[in-house]
Amino acid sequence: MASNTTVKYCPTGELTSDELFKDIGQSAAAIVAIFFMTAVSILTVVLFIESVMNVNKKIPNSRRRVRLTVLMGIYPVMSVTSLFSLYVPSAHLLNTLLASMYFSVALFQFLMLIIDYYGGKHAVVEKLKDQKLSLAGPPLTCCCPCCLPKITITAKNLRRLRRLVMQVAFVRPLTYFISLVLWTDGKYKHGEIALNEPYIYLTTISITSGLFALYGIILFLTASLEPLKSYRIKPKFFIVQMVLILISTQNLVLAVLADIGVIPCVPPFNSDSRANYIGDMLVVVEMLFFGVLSRMYFRGRFGNMDIVDESAPVGGRLAMFGQYSVVTMETEGQKGTEVKKTPSENESDSSRNNNGLINEKEMNGLNHKSASEV
């Protein structure tokens, strides 16, 4: 680590909360900053709670509700863990582990949400069976479109894509767990970039795992853009993947800046601790921004419920595949007469209303509302 000659004393150990608040208490600006970060994090959590209440109210299907909630939870989890690191800097590595574990699970849940929009794994294969999927795609193989073949979506290939994404839920938490073990033994220093330091190798494995997961999702997303265009999956994926890309890149850049002395040692922080502290402050602010964006796409009915053509003949039309699209549309409104329904038909209607369906009349109304009103 490069030294800064302007500083006579530079702490070498982990910064404790007692040392931090002793220093903060001498600076009004530092007190304002820590309270501002706390307020921002609390606001992120409040927005999440409101969004969850809205999803529980407007999304009838329970599995879809859970997946949407997990994805919206990325932002408050990242914000709160980073806020804890601002109060207890020595717990930065542990908080990063917890946030990484949650995000890895959420990334896999995004893939499962796309499959859920189709109506299940069998529906995916049925819908995409005639479509060729190119293996050349970002972020890993976009530069070699001529070298890689095109595949069809079969049950076997879909299972491979799922495993490609699922590995991130095991690999990234495992790398952080190893980091914690080495840290407790004094053999790991977060942000220390050197060939004889484990940080650079564990970080490389973690980033590579995340890139492979993104690659698997992007392949599947590319094939699903047209069949699932009413679900707005492209902007949803953007605000999920940006968290991984932004935080991973941000932490690596800050670690390099600290290592070369651009981020100097300023007691009570050493260079690495100060870089981590700056990164945590950035994450708290960024997660509020992404949390607001997530409300536009994850919390409402528009883009999260299936569309059924109400103008189709009696029996309806399957606008989507799968269990969430199996529906019988009544046409009594078109005939101008009231149709009497048997108890079994009423029960069937109730079942349909619980399967997450939205007809075209409702969709047309939702198109004229802002996402926050849905």
N, C-alpha and C positions, 0 to 999 in steps of 0.2 A: 504494500500500500504506500502510495506516494505521501511524503510528509509535507506539511505546510510550515515554512520557516517563520511565519509571522505569529505562530502560536507556540508559546513556551511549554505549555502543559497540554497534553491530549489524553483524555481518558482511554483506557484500553479494555475495561470490562463492560458488561451490560449495564445500561442505565436503569436504575430502579425508579419506582414512582416517587419515593421520598425525595430523591435527588432532583427529579424533574420538577415537582411542585415547589421545592425550595427555590429553584431558579425562576420558575414561572411567576411566583409571587412577587418578584422584584421588577416585573415588567407588565405594565398595563396592557400593552399591545398583545402580549402572549396570553393574558387572561381573556381578552376579547376574542382572540383567535380560537382558543379552546372551547369557549362557550358557543361561538358561531358554529364550529364543527359539530358540537353536540346538538344544537338546534337543527342543523341540516340533516343529521342522521335521524333524529326523532321525526322530522317531517317525512323522510323517506319511509319510515316504518308506518306512520299514520296513513300515507297514501296507499301502502300495501294492504293494510287492514281494510280500508275502504274498498279497494279493488276486490279483495277476497269476498267481502260481503256482497258486492255486486255480482260476482261470478256465481256465488251460491244461490243468489236470487234469480238469475236470468239464464243460467246454463243447467238444464235439467239432468243431463247425463253425468253420473257421479265420477266415472273414470276420467272423463274429459275435464271435469272441474278440478280434480286432483292434479292432473298434469299442467293445467293452466296455472294453478296456484303455485306449484313447484317452480315453474318458470318465472313467474312474477316475484317469487321469493329470492331469486338470485340477487337482486339489488339491495334489499334491506339486510340480507345476510352479509354481503360484502361490505356494506356501510357500517354495520354494527361491529363486525370483527375488526375493521380498520379503526373504528372509534375506540374500542378497547385497547388497541395498540397505541393510540395517542395518550391514553391515561396510564398504561403499563407498557412502556417500550420494550422491556425485556421479554414480554409475551408475544412479540411480533411473529416469531416463527410458528408458535402454536396456533395463533389466530389465522395465519396464512394457511396452515394445514386444514383447519376446519372449513375455511372458505373454499379451498380447493376441492375438498371432498364433496361439499354441497354442489359446487358448480359442475363437477364431473357427473354426478347423478342427474343434474338438471339437463345437461347436454344430451344424455341418453334419453331422457324423458321427452325432449323435443322430437327426436326421431320417432318415438312411440306415439307422440301426438299426431305426426303426419300420417302414420299408419292408421291411427284412430280416425282421422278425417276420411280416409278411404272406406273404413268400415271393418278393418281387420287385415291380417296377412294374406288370407285367401283372396280378398277383394283387391289387394294391391297387385297380385299376380294376374288376376283376371283382367284388371283394367289396363295393365301395362304389358301384357304378354306379347303384343305385336310391336312394341317400341324398342328400338335399339338405343342402348345407353353407352356413350363413349367414356372410356376410362381416363381420358385426358381432361383433367379439370384442376382448378385451383384447390388448395395452395401448393400442391406437390408436383403435379404432372401436366400443368397447363402448357408447358413449353415443348412437349413432345406428342402432338396430336397424331403424327404419322406412325409412331412406333407402337402405340397401344391399340388393341382391338376394341371392337364394340361388343357389348354383351346384351342379352335379353334378361328381363326381370323374371327369374324363376324362383321357386321357393328356396332353392339352394343358394342362389346369388343374393337373395334378400337376406337370408340367414348370415351370409358372409358380411354384408353391409352392416347388419346389426352388431355383429361381433367386432367389426372395425371401429364402431362408435363405442361399444360397450367397454372396450379395453381401457378407455380413458378413465372410467370410474374405478379402475383398480390400479393402473400404473401411476397416475399422478398422486393419489393419496399415499401409495407405497413409497414413492420418492421422498415425499415430505416426512413420512414416518421414519425412513432411514436417516433423513437429515436431523430429525429430533434426537434419534438415538446417538448419532455422532456428536451432536451439539452437547448433549448431557455428558459425554465423555471428553469434551474439550477438543474434539478433532474436526469440528465443522464451524465455519464462520460465514454467516450469511452475507453475501455480496463480495466475498473475497475471490477475486479472479486471478488464478495462477494454476499452472499445470499440476502442481502437487497438492492442490486444494480440491475437495470433493464437490464444492458448490458448482463449479462450472460443468461438471459431468452430470450431476443430478438435475441441474437446470436444463441441460440439453436434452436429457431423456424426457423430462416433463413437457418441454415445449414440443418435442417431436411427437409425443403421444397425443397432445392436443391438436397438432396439425393433421395427424392421421384421422382423428375423430372428425375434424372439420371436413376433411376430404371425403369421408364416407357420407356425411350428411349432405354435402354439396352435390355429390353424384346423385343421390336420391332426390334432392330438392330440384335439381335440373329436370329430371324426368317428371316431376310432379307439378311443375309450374302451370302447365295448361290444364290437366285434370282437376287441380285444386285451386284454380285461379280465384274462386269466390272466397277462399279462406285466407287470402293475403299472407301466404306463408313466407314470401320473400322479405317483406319488411320485418316480420317476426324473427326470422333467422338473423337478419342484419343486427338487430339490437341485442341478440344473444351472443353472436360470434364476436361482436365488437368488444364485449367485456373481456373475453379470453385474449384477443389480440392486443387490446389496449393495455391491460394490466401486465401481461407477460412482457411486452415490449418496453413498457414504462419502467418496470422493475429492473430489467436488464440494463437499460440506458442509465438509470440512476446509479446502479452498482458500478458501471464503468466510469461514470463521472466522479464518483467518490474515490475510486481506485487511482485515478490519474490526478486527483487533487483539485478538480474543478469545484466539487463540493467540499469545502475545507472542514477541518476539525475546529468546532467552536464549543468549548465547554458549556454545559456538561455533556454535550454530544461529541462522540468521535465521528469520523467521516461516514462510516457505514451506518451507524445509528441515525445520523442526521438524514442520510439518503432514504432510509426506511421510513423515517418520520414524515419527510416530504411526500413520499409515495402514498402513505396512509392518508394524509390530508387531501391529496388529489383524488384518491379513490372515494372518499366520503362525498366530495362535491360531484364527482362524475356519476356516482350511483343515483343521486337525486335526479340528474338529467335523464339517465336511462330509465329510471323508475317512472318518470312522467311519460316518456315515450311508450313504455310497456303498457300503460293504462289505455293508450289509444288502440292497441291491437289485441290485448289479451283479456280484457275485463268485460267486454260487451258481447251481445248476441251476434252482431254483424261480423262475419268472418270466423265465427266459431260454431255455427249451427248449420245443419244441412238444408238445402233448398229443394222444395218439391213443387213441380209445376201444377198449379191449381186448375189450369185451363185444359188439362189432359182429360180424356174420356174417363168414364167411371172405372175405378181401379187404379187411377193415377199413373204416374210415370216415375221410375226410379232415376232421380237426378244424380244420385251417388250410389256406390256399391256398399253392401254391408248391412249389418243389423240396424244401423241408425237410419237407413233409408227405406226399410221395408214399411210401407204405409199404403193405406187405401184412402184416396181422397174422395169425399162426397161432393156431388155436383148439384145438390138441391138448390143452392143459391143461384145457379145459372138457369134452372128451370122455373124459379119463382115459386116453388112449392116447398112445404115443410115435409121432411121425411121422418117418419117415426122410426126410432131405433130400438132394438131389443136390448135387454140388459147386457147381453154378451157384446153387442156392438158398442154400447157405452163403455164397457170395460176395455174394449179394443181401442177406443178413442183415447181413454186415459193412458193406456200403454203407449200410444203414439206420442202423446204430449210429453211423456217422460223420456223419450228417446232422442231429444235434442234436435227436433225438426223445426224449420221455419219456412213458411210458404212464401210465394213470390210477392203477394200483397204486402206482407210484413216487411220483406226485404226492400221493396220499393219505398216504403215509409222510412225505413232505417237509412236508406241512401241519402235522404234529405236532412238527416240529423248529423250533428257532429259526433265524433267518437266518444266524447265525454258525456253525451246525453244518452247514449245507448245503454 
